[in-house]
Amino acid sequence: MVKNSCIFYLVNDNPIHIRRLYKSLECLQKNFLDEYSYPVVIGHEGISQDVVNNIKQRIKSSVFFYKISFKLPDYPQEILNQISEKFKGHWDENAFFSIGYRHMCRFFSGEIYKDPFFEKVKYLLRIDCDSYFTDKVTYDIFQRMEDTKSVYGTIGEDIDMDYVVEGFGEACQSYFKEKYNFSKPTNMFQTHFDLTDVQWIKESDYMDFYDFIDSTGNIYIKRWGDAVIKYQGMSHTAGSRIYKFSDIPYKHGGDL
């Protein structure tokens, strides 16, 4: 096992999310933690003691609860004036991306690696409440990263929606200049399984790229998501040190 590595969930008190979290934890324990007893960190803005107790019942290894207080960054006023409470979705009249969702995008794009709570963490695996290991994982995921000298691990790639990457390609072109020549701004990693070498990324050029993207305010204004930010940032800075976990029995989305 790789010392100082952990699995991280970010949860809220929505009953549907909590129900899915319980199932995700049960699958995680049965199909991975029974063999490789890594600690689990539950990030949250406030959950009940009942939820805490139920989580502890499902995980045999160490569980840590970390309360996070999200707030808008200290952007210049001209950026703050452009941030709406809701970013409208195009697929449904009533759908929107909340400020909370965009806080999450910013957190997972880069702020998590600046957080003192994770200062000594080596590998950090972020999975979602509806991420499920559906069968036994036959090897130590974190050890595989170390053995292959990888700094970023993903379950796969996908394409984001055009209307949530408005201006993102131009921003990448501005930052990377002649190096930005091989991908579309809609390309993204499936960051519901997002495994990062924290010690590497904190000292890497990725964080400079993230800070540049963050400074535009467009994570909030235009809903640039962590999945496309991670794809462009890691593709340009980690390169061949990205590992694809193509053989893990895994499902994401909805109920199991």
SVG drawing of the C-alpha trace seen along z (x, -y; Angstrom):
<svg xmlns="http://www.w3.org/2000/svg" viewBox="-39 -46 47 56">
<polyline fill="none" stroke="black" stroke-width="0.4" points="0.0,0.0 1.1,-3.6 1.5,-5.6 -0.6,-8.8 -3.0,-8.1 -6.8,-8.3 -10.2,-8.2 -12.3,-11.4 -16.0,-12.1 -17.7,-15.5 -21.3,-15.1 -24.3,-17.2 -27.4,-16.5 -29.7,-15.7 -31.5,-12.4 -30.9,-11.0 -27.2,-11.7 -26.9,-10.3 -28.7,-7.1 -26.3,-6.7 -23.4,-7.4 -24.3,-4.6 -24.4,-2.2 -21.1,-3.5 -19.4,-3.0 -20.8,0.5 -19.3,1.4 -16.1,-0.3 -15.7,1.6 -16.6,5.0 -14.7,4.6 -11.6,2.7 -11.1,1.7 -11.5,5.2 -8.2,6.0 -6.6,2.5 -7.6,0.6 -7.1,-3.0 -8.7,-5.8 -11.8,-7.5 -12.4,-11.3 -15.9,-12.7 -15.9,-16.4 -19.1,-18.2 -20.7,-21.6 -22.8,-20.1 -24.3,-16.6 -26.3,-15.1 -25.0,-12.8 -27.2,-10.1 -25.5,-10.3 -22.1,-10.3 -23.0,-7.2 -24.4,-5.4 -21.2,-6.1 -19.1,-4.7 -21.1,-1.5 -20.3,-1.0 -16.5,-1.6 -14.1,0.6 -11.0,-1.5 -10.4,-5.0 -13.0,-7.6 -12.4,-11.3 -15.0,-14.0 -13.9,-17.4 -16.2,-20.4 -15.6,-22.8 -16.9,-26.3 -17.3,-27.4 -17.4,-31.0 -16.8,-33.2 -13.1,-34.1 -11.9,-37.7 -12.3,-38.4 -12.2,-42.0 -15.7,-43.6 -16.1,-43.6 -15.9,-39.8 -18.2,-39.4 -20.8,-41.5 -21.0,-38.9 -21.6,-35.9 -25.2,-34.9 -26.8,-32.8 -27.9,-30.3 -26.2,-29.3 -29.0,-28.1 -28.9,-24.7 -29.9,-24.4 -31.4,-20.9 -34.3,-21.7 -36.2,-25.0 -36.0,-24.4 -32.4,-23.1 -29.5,-25.2 -26.0,-24.9 -26.1,-26.4 -23.3,-28.4 -22.7,-25.3 -22.1,-23.2 -19.6,-25.8 -17.9,-26.0 -17.4,-22.2 -15.9,-22.7 -13.4,-25.2 -12.5,-23.0 -11.8,-19.9 -10.0,-21.9 -7.3,-23.1 -8.3,-24.5 -8.3,-21.0 -4.5,-20.8 -4.0,-24.0 -6.1,-22.9 -3.9,-22.3 -6.0,-19.3 -4.4,-17.4 -0.9,-18.9 0.8,-15.5 -1.4,-13.3 0.4,-11.4 -2.3,-10.0 -5.9,-11.3 -8.7,-9.4 -11.9,-11.5 -15.0,-9.6 -18.7,-10.7 -21.6,-9.6 -22.8,-7.6 -19.5,-6.0 -19.6,-2.2 -17.0,0.5 -19.2,3.2 -16.9,6.2 -13.6,7.0 -10.7,4.8 -7.8,7.2 -4.9,4.9 -4.0,1.8 -5.0,-1.2 -2.6,-3.5 0.3,-1.1 -0.3,-0.8 0.2,-4.6 3.4,-4.4 4.7,-1.3 4.0,-3.1 5.3,-6.4 2.0,-8.0 0.9,-11.3 -2.7,-11.3 -5.2,-8.4 -8.5,-8.4 -11.3,-5.9 -11.8,-7.4 -12.6,-10.4 -15.8,-12.1 -17.1,-15.2 -18.6,-18.2 -21.4,-20.3 -20.5,-23.2 -22.3,-25.9 -20.3,-25.3 -16.9,-25.7 -17.6,-29.1 -14.2,-30.9 -12.3,-28.0 -10.4,-27.0 -9.3,-30.6 -8.1,-30.8 -6.1,-27.5 -4.6,-28.9 -3.6,-32.1 -2.0,-30.1 -0.3,-27.3 0.3,-29.2 2.0,-27.0 1.6,-23.9 -2.2,-24.1 -2.7,-22.2 -4.1,-18.7 -7.5,-18.7 -11.0,-20.3 -12.0,-22.4 -14.9,-20.1 -12.7,-17.1 -12.7,-16.0 -11.7,-13.4 -14.4,-11.5 -13.5,-13.2 -16.0,-11.2 -12.9,-8.9 -10.0,-11.3 -6.7,-10.1 -3.9,-12.6 -0.4,-12.6 -1.0,-15.6 2.7,-16.2 3.5,-16.3 0.6,-18.5 1.3,-21.1 4.7,-21.8 3.7,-21.3 2.9,-23.7 -0.7,-22.5 -1.3,-24.8 -0.1,-27.8 -2.5,-26.8 -5.3,-26.4 -4.6,-29.8 -4.8,-31.4 -8.1,-29.8 -9.4,-30.7 -8.4,-34.3 -10.8,-34.7 -13.8,-34.0 -15.3,-31.8 -15.7,-28.7 -18.5,-30.8 -19.5,-33.1 -19.5,-30.5 -19.5,-27.2 -16.1,-25.9 -16.0,-22.6 -13.2,-20.7 -13.4,-17.9 -12.3,-20.0 -9.8,-22.0 -8.2,-18.8 -8.1,-17.4 -6.3,-20.4 -4.1,-21.0 -3.0,-17.4 -2.7,-16.6 -0.2,-19.5 1.7,-19.1 1.6,-15.4 1.7,-14.0 2.7,-10.3 2.4,-10.1 -1.4,-9.8 -2.6,-6.2 -6.0,-4.9 -7.7,-2.4 -9.4,-0.4 -9.8,2.8 -11.6,1.7 -15.2,2.9 -16.9,-0.4 -20.1,-2.2 -21.0,-5.9 -24.4,-7.6 -27.8,-7.0 -28.6,-4.1 -26.9,-0.8"/>
</svg>
